[in-house]
Amino acid sequence: MTPYDYDLIVIGAGSGGVRAARVAGSYGARVALIESSRVGGTCVMRGCVPKKLLVYGAHFAHDLEDMAGFGWSVEGASFDWPALVVAKNRELDRLEGVYRSLLKASHVELIEGRGKLVDPFTVAVEGRKITAEKILIAVGGWPSMPAIPGIEHAITSNEALDLMVMPERILIVGGGYIAVEFAGIFRAFGADVSLVIRKDRVLRGFDDDVRDALTTEMTRQGIHILPETVINRIDKLQDGSYRVKRTPGPDIETDLVMYATGRAPNISGLGLAEAGVRVDARGVVPVDEWNTTNIPSVFAIGDVTGRVELTPVALNEGLNFAETQFNDNPRVMDYNTIPSAVFSSPPIGTVGLTEAAARQRGPVRVYRSRFRPMKHTLSGRAEQTLIKLIVDARSDRVLGCHMVGPEAPEIIQGLAIAMKCGATKAQFDATIGVHPTAAEEFVTLREPVPE
């Protein structure tokens, strides 16, 4: 008889933790899942899902503007921001109920509270100690903010999702995907939006053409992008608004300040040091390809490991962990050609290498197309779509696909499959396009960009 209370204790009921717990439970393992907040984690409760619902709502503002070109007119259209937030919350409640039902069906015991490691086999939670042969850390990340005067007046994306009053003016600090997505959301609903970034362009790490294209479109929409700018302090004024001091430039007055300057592993109070689990200077829990920490009985997956911080990656890591540990089916994660999307306005879809990264590996051919989407020939919107392919000049293999424009996230998924199969530019060329679509541009690019 096993000396442990459980075969597996999972700390964190986000996407990766729930997947690992459910799959392990389906294979007969005795599993406890510990969560101090809502079941579903960042993606379902504080990130991807609620944000995407707000993005959908924002798109209707653009549709109302565009419809006149197609002969439609709507008199007296109005918008109720609190109604959208309430509807969003109702959907999150439904999803949490689904997650709880799935865990129950997999015979996973859900323990609500903050788990803390006591030693490599013991976790303290809600005044008791439980043991397991294996412990999985899946606590994800949490928004981080700088220690500047007045930072207590700022909100993060967590609070932005639950605002019951739409601000007339908002200043967003950050140039990553969370920042540009919320900038697009708030601007579409009529707010005056300023975006403060430390670098010269948004989306550091993305392809330079993608960064330029999105910067152009955001500026065209009226978003004030303030590059190479640092916020020094935030002061609350008597009328409830805020004065933001920056370098360089004059002070900015705004109704709301939101920070989207990054996320850090959510390891505070987790007891990793007590259990001997190594943590690096960034707060990341290093693991090997089998998700094992320096302690053989303690594992970690998802954002806390500092690898690729995407929900589908955490899901796959959780599945691989459960298959390896509880189904005698060793599996490791392949971190190559992972597609991703930014639900900005317009959205971005990307998979594979940027042009700069590809050139570091050797000679490449670059194919690029910029055009006005067919819809906007009648709507009158000036928005441009960007499509780009990066090809290995020696093997003809496609190394990167990038798109900025309507439906880019949907289109990039199919291209990711092709790249996973090692598709070449010749095979792209031999593929018949679906006409008339933007997607067909990926198989009709004939002439590379001159060097």
Secondary structure as the mmCIF struct_conf table of DSSP 4:
data_model
#
loop_
_struct_conf.conf_type_id
_struct_conf.id
_struct_conf.beg_label_comp_id
_struct_conf.beg_label_asym_id
_struct_conf.beg_label_seq_id
_struct_conf.end_label_comp_id
_struct_conf.end_label_asym_id
_struct_conf.end_label_seq_id
BEND BEND1 PRO A 3 ASP A 5
STRN STRN1 TYR A 6 ILE A 11
BEND BEND2 GLY A 14 GLY A 14
HELX_RH_AL_P HELX_RH_AL_P1 SER A 15 SER A 26
TURN_TY1_P TURN_TY1_P1 TYR A 27 GLY A 28
STRN STRN2 VAL A 31 GLU A 35
BEND BEND3 SER A 36 SER A 37
TURN_TY1_P TURN_TY1_P2 VAL A 39 GLY A 40
HELX_RH_AL_P HELX_RH_AL_P2 GLY A 41 GLY A 41
HELX_RH_PI_P HELX_RH_PI_P1 THR A 42 ARG A 46
BEND BEND4 GLY A 47 GLY A 47
HELX_RH_AL_P HELX_RH_AL_P3 CYS A 48 ASP A 66
HELX_RH_3T_P HELX_RH_3T_P1 MET A 67 PHE A 70
TURN_TY1_P TURN_TY1_P3 GLY A 71 GLY A 71
TURN_TY1_P TURN_TY1_P4 GLU A 75 GLY A 76
HELX_RH_AL_P HELX_RH_AL_P4 TRP A 81 ALA A 105
TURN_TY1_P TURN_TY1_P5 SER A 106 HIS A 107
STRN STRN3 VAL A 108 GLU A 112
BEND BEND5 GLY A 113 GLY A 113
STRN STRN4 LYS A 116 ASP A 119
TURN_TY1_P TURN_TY1_P6 PRO A 120 PHE A 121
STRN STRN5 THR A 122 VAL A 125
TURN_TY1_P TURN_TY1_P7 GLU A 126 GLY A 127
STRN STRN6 ARG A 128 ILE A 137
STRN STRN7 GLY A 141 PRO A 143
TURN_TY1_P TURN_TY1_P8 PRO A 149 GLY A 150
HELX_RH_3T_P HELX_RH_3T_P2 ILE A 151 HIS A 153
STRN STRN8 ILE A 155 ILE A 155
HELX_RH_AL_P HELX_RH_AL_P5 SER A 157 ALA A 160
TURN_TY1_P TURN_TY1_P9 LEU A 161 ASP A 162
BEND BEND6 MET A 164 VAL A 165
BEND BEND7 GLU A 168 GLU A 168
STRN STRN9 ARG A 169 VAL A 173
BEND BEND8 GLY A 176 GLY A 176
HELX_RH_AL_P HELX_RH_AL_P6 TYR A 177 ALA A 188
TURN_TY1_P TURN_TY1_P10 PHE A 189 GLY A 190
STRN STRN10 ASP A 192 VAL A 196
BEND BEND9 ARG A 198 LEU A 203
TURN_TY1_P TURN_TY1_P11 ARG A 204 GLY A 205
BEND BEND10 PHE A 206 PHE A 206
HELX_RH_AL_P HELX_RH_AL_P7 ASP A 208 ARG A 220
TURN_TY1_P TURN_TY1_P12 GLN A 221 GLY A 222
STRN STRN11 HIS A 224 LEU A 226
BEND BEND11 GLU A 228 GLU A 228
STRN STRN12 VAL A 230 LYS A 236
TURN_TY1_P TURN_TY1_P13 GLN A 238 ASP A 239
BEND BEND12 GLY A 240 GLY A 240
STRN STRN13 TYR A 242 THR A 247
BEND BEND13 PRO A 248 GLY A 249
STRN STRN14 ILE A 252 THR A 254
BEND BEND14 ASP A 255 ASP A 255
STRN STRN15 LEU A 256 TYR A 259
BEND BEND15 THR A 261 THR A 261
STRN STRN16 ARG A 263 PRO A 265
TURN_TY1_P TURN_TY1_P14 SER A 268 GLY A 269
BEND BEND16 LEU A 270 LEU A 270
HELX_RH_AL_P HELX_RH_AL_P8 LEU A 272 ALA A 275
TURN_TY1_P TURN_TY1_P15 GLY A 276 GLY A 276
TURN_TY1_P TURN_TY1_P16 ALA A 281 ARG A 282
BEND BEND17 GLY A 283 GLY A 283
TURN_TY1_P TURN_TY1_P17 GLU A 289 TRP A 290
BEND BEND18 ASN A 291 ASN A 291
STRN STRN17 THR A 292 THR A 292
BEND BEND19 ASN A 294 ILE A 295
TURN_TY1_P TURN_TY1_P18 PRO A 296 SER A 297
STRN STRN18 VAL A 298 ALA A 300
HELX_RH_3T_P HELX_RH_3T_P3 GLY A 302 THR A 305
TURN_TY1_P TURN_TY1_P19 GLY A 306 GLY A 306
BEND BEND20 ARG A 307 ARG A 307
HELX_RH_AL_P HELX_RH_AL_P9 THR A 311 PHE A 326
BEND BEND21 ASN A 327 ASP A 328
BEND BEND22 ASN A 336 THR A 337
STRN STRN19 SER A 340 VAL A 342
BEND BEND23 SER A 345 PRO A 346
STRN STRN20 ILE A 348 GLY A 352
HELX_RH_AL_P HELX_RH_AL_P10 GLU A 355 ARG A 361
BEND BEND24 GLY A 362 GLY A 362
STRN STRN21 VAL A 364 PHE A 371
TURN_TY1_P TURN_TY1_P20 MET A 374 LYS A 375
HELX_RH_AL_P HELX_RH_AL_P11 HIS A 376 SER A 379
STRN STRN22 THR A 385 ASP A 392
TURN_TY1_P TURN_TY1_P21 ALA A 393 SER A 395
STRN STRN23 ARG A 397 ARG A 397
STRN STRN24 VAL A 398 VAL A 404
BEND BEND25 GLY A 405 GLY A 405
TURN_TY1_P TURN_TY1_P22 PRO A 406 GLU A 407
HELX_RH_AL_P HELX_RH_AL_P12 ALA A 408 LYS A 420
TURN_TY1_P TURN_TY1_P23 CYS A 421 GLY A 422
STRN STRN25 THR A 424 THR A 424
HELX_RH_AL_P HELX_RH_AL_P13 LYS A 425 ASP A 429
TURN_TY1_P TURN_TY1_P24 ALA A 430 ALA A 430
BEND BEND26 THR A 431 THR A 431
HELX_LH_PP_P HELX_LH_PP_P1 ILE A 432 VAL A 434
BEND BEND27 HIS A 435 PRO A 436
BEND BEND28 ALA A 438 ALA A 438
HELX_RH_3T_P HELX_RH_3T_P4 ALA A 439 VAL A 443
TURN_TY1_P TURN_TY1_P25 THR A 444 THR A 444
BEND BEND29 GLU A 447 GLU A 447
HELX_LH_PP_P HELX_LH_PP_P2 PRO A 448 PRO A 450
#
